[in-house]
Amino acid sequence: MNTLSSITMRILPFLSILLAAVSLRAESLLPPDARVAVIGDSITEQKIYSKYIEAYLLACTGRSDIKVFQFGWSGERAGGFAARLENDLSVFNPNVATTCYGMNDGSYTAYTAQIGGEYEKNMRAVVAGLQKVGVKVMAIGSPGGVDPDFFIRPTIKGELYNENLAQLRDIAKKLAEENKQPFANVHDTMISALTKSKAALGKGYGPFGGDGFHPAPAGQLLMAQAFLKALGFDGDIGRVTVDMKGPNTASTGHVVQGLQLGSVTLESTKWPFVFDADPKAASSNRSILPFTSFNQDLNRFTLRVLNLTGAKVKVTWGSETKEFSREQLEGGINLAAEFTQTPFDAAFAELSNALAAKQAYETLMIKTLVTNFRSFAAEAKEEPEFGAALEVLKKKLMDKHTRLDADVRKFIKPITHTIKVEEVH
C-alpha cells in the first residue's frame, strides 16, 4: 500500500465521524422528546409563525417525538412573561423555548438607555426563569421590524423605530451569547427581505401587515425561518437520485418503491414545507420566497438525474411538469423550490388546519384559565383541597390539549408520490 493510500485509509474513519456529526446537527439542539414552547407577544398570538414552526418540526424533520405549545400574549413585554412564566409553563413543562419580545418593549419611541436597560433586565429574568423550570435550549429571538410604508405612529417614524428595535436585537444577541444559547436574528431576517421585496414589488407590498408590525403570512414565514435556523436545522429534507440506466436511490425518510427506469416512486415520511399559492400577495407566504433563503437553508428536496443523453429534460412531479437542462439535473434541483404544486399540498393543508385548531385552544387555555391560577397561590397552599382542585382542572385542560395534539398527528402520514423524468428529443 502506497503512502497516499495509507493516509486515505486512516483519514476515512474520521471523515465518516465528521459527516455523521454534520448530518445529526439538524437534531442536535432538540433533545429526544423535545417539548417546545413558542413564547412572545401579540405577533406570536397571531399563531402564524408558531404554526409554521410546528408544521416544520412535525412534518419536515421526520421526528414523531416533538411536541409544541404556543404561549403568545397580545401587548406583552418581556417583563409580563417573566411574571407569568413559572405558572403558565407548568402545564406543558417545556425543555426547549423560543422567545420573541421587543416590539412592545421599545415603547414605540426613539431608543433610550432606559428602554434598553429595562428590556435587558426583563429578558434576563425570562432567561433565568426558563432555566429554573428546566428549559435547556432556548432560541433567544430579537424583535422583528416595522414596515415604514405601513407603520403610522404619531410618536415615531418607522425608520427610526427600526433603529430602536436594532438596539434591542443587539441586547438579545448579547444575552444569547452570555448564556451559550442560540440567537434567532428575527430583525435582520425580516428587514433584509423587506428591502429586497419592496424594490421588486413596490411600496404597496406589505409583508409586515396592514399596520406595519403585525406580520402578514409573508413576514411570519421570515420569523419562522429565523427560529428554525437558530435551532440548528440544516434543511436537508431529502435527496433523490434517478438513474436512467440503473436503480434509483433516496436518503433517509424516503423509501424507493420498486425498480423503475426514468421515474421513481417514493414513500416519504419527511415532507418538504409547502407554501400558499399566490406569488405576489403578502397574504401568501410564497410571495416572500424570492427575497429570502428559506428554501436554500431549510427546505431542500433535491433531485439528481444520472445518465442523461439529451440536452433538455421534462420532470413531472404530481400534477406539474417543468423543463430543465441536463446540466441542472445532473447537478441537482430543489423540487420544493422549483414546483409550485406538490403531492404534499393537500396533506400539508390538512395538517395546518389541525394545528390552527390546537393552537387556538392553547391561547384560550392559557389566557382564560391557567394564567389566573396565580391569583389563588396563597389559598392553594392554605387549603390542600383547593390546591388539589386546581391541579385536577389543570389536568383536565391538558387532557383536552393531548387529544387535540393527537388529532394533529393523524395527519402526519407517509405520502406516496412519483417523480417522472423524460428526455426531450
Number of C-alpha atoms within 10 A of each C-alpha: 6 6 8 9 10 10 11 11 11 11 11 11 11 11 12 11 11 12 12 11 12 12 14 14 15 19 15 14 20 21 14 12 13 18 20 25 24 27 24 27 23 18 27 25 22 20 21 24 25 31 27 21 19 24 22 21 21 21 24 22 21 19 15 14 12 16 18 25 25 25 26 27 20 14 14 18 23 26 20 14 24 19 16 17 19 18 17 21 18 12 17 15 16 23 20 23 23 23 28 25 29 30 28 17 23 23 14 19 17 16 19 11 9 9 18 19 13 15 23 21 12 20 24 19 18 23 20 14 18 22 14 11 16 12 19 16 22 28 25 32 27 29 30 30 31 29 29 20 18 19 20 15 13 8 11 13 18 22 14 16 25 24 14 24 26 20 21 27 25 15 18 27 20 15 18 20 13 9 14 11 19 22 25 30 24 23 23 18 20 28 19 14 21 25 14 15 22 17 11 11 13 11 15 11 22 26 32 28 21 16 17 19 22 22 29 24 24 29 31 28 27 31 30 23 27 22 27 24 20 21 26 18 23 19 20 21 25 22 20 22 20 26 20 19 12 13 15 22 18 18 15 13 19 23 18 19 15 10 13 17 14 20 21 24 18 21 16 23 21 24 29 28 22 25 22 17 14 13 16 15 20 22 23 19 23 20 23 26 19 15 17 19 15 22 21 16 15 22 25 22 24 21 22 19 23 17 12 20 12 12 12 17 22 16 20 17 19 15 9 12 14 12 14 15 14 21 15 14 22 16 12 18 19 18 22 22 20 12 15 16 19 18 18 18 17 12 17 20 15 15 22 19 13 21 25 17 14 24 26 15 17 22 19 11 20 21 16 11 15 20 17 14 18 15 9 13 14 10 12 18 12 11 10 11 12 15 17 13 12 17 15 12 13 17 13 12 18 16 12 14 19 14 12 18 19 13 16 21 16 11 17 20 14 19 15 16 17 16 18 18 24 16 18 13 8
